Every structure is written in C-alpha cells, then in structure tokens.
Amino acid sequence: MQLPNKLFSYEESILSKFVPILKALDEQNYSVLGLYSLTKMEFDSIDDFLLALDCLYGLGKIDYDDEEEVLVRVTRNSMR
C-alpha cells in the first residue's frame, strides 16, 4: 500500500483514491462493478480499486449490504 511520503505524493497514494469512492457513495449505493465502472478513470488498475475498498472497509467508512448486494457509505448516524 502506498502512503504519502518522500517518494510518493498524496496524489500517488492510496489515500487520494478514497475521495472518488466516497463521493460516489454519498450520492447512492452501488454494486462493486457499478462503482468500479463509475470511478475506474481514477485508478491505475483494478488492484488499486480493490485495495482502496479494503482500506475503506477496514476503516469503517463503507460496508457491504448482503441483501441488496451493494456498497454503502457508513455515516456516524448509521446503525451498521
């Protein structure tokens, strides 16, 4: 995972990839494929996209709704 440091700028780091995902999920819930299709121009590869999803899930910022099969943005007021 690339974090910002002397070698990698913020724009090159995985942290900058969180923004388009979270902005999209603010608007509506998406399937993983739908979200990738919407944001793929922000990523060098699908591996970077999946790494960003893993990090956001680990940080508790997104969740997966098994019933609707979509990714959802977790807010402070959410019961998830």
N, C-alpha and C positions, 0 to 999 in steps of 0.2 A: 504494500500500500504506500503510495506516495503522499507524504505530508509536506507542507511548505517548509523549506529550509534554505541553506545557502545554494544548493544545486537546483532546487525546484521552486518556481514561483507559485503563488497562490493559484493562479490560473491553470498551472500544470498539475496541481494537486487534486486529490480525490475530493477534498472539501468543496472546491468550486463546482463539482458535479452534483452536489446536493441541491443546489438552487433550482435548476430547471425541473427536477423531480418534484420538489416540494411545491413549487409554483403550480405545476400541472395538477397535483393532488389537492391543492387549495380550491381549484375550480370544480373538480368532480373526481369520482373514483374511477380507476382504470384497471383493466387486466394487465398483467405483466407485459404481454405482447403489444397491447394498445399503448401503454406508456412508453415502451421502447420505440415504437413507430413514431410517436409524437416527439420524443427527445433525442433520437439517435444521432442527429447532427451535432450534438454537444459531446459525443463520446467517440474516442478513437476506435473502440471495439466493444463488442457485447460483454466482454470480460470486465471492462471498466464500468459498464452499466450495472452488471450484477454485483460488483464489488461495492458500488455506491448504495445499491439496495440493501446489501448485507449490513453495511455500516449504519444506515438509517434505521433499519430494523433493530439492530443491536443497541442503538441509542434511544430506542423507544419513540422515534418520530413517525414511523409508519407501521402498519400492521396489515395482515392478510385476512380478508373476510372469506372464510371457507364456504359459506353458504352461497354468496354471490360471486365467488371466485374473482375478487378484485382487491387491489391495494387501496388502502385508505390512509389518510393523514390522521395521526393521533394528535389531539389537542389536549390542553390541560383539563378541559371540561369533559372529555371523553371518559366513558366507563371502561375502556379497554385497558 
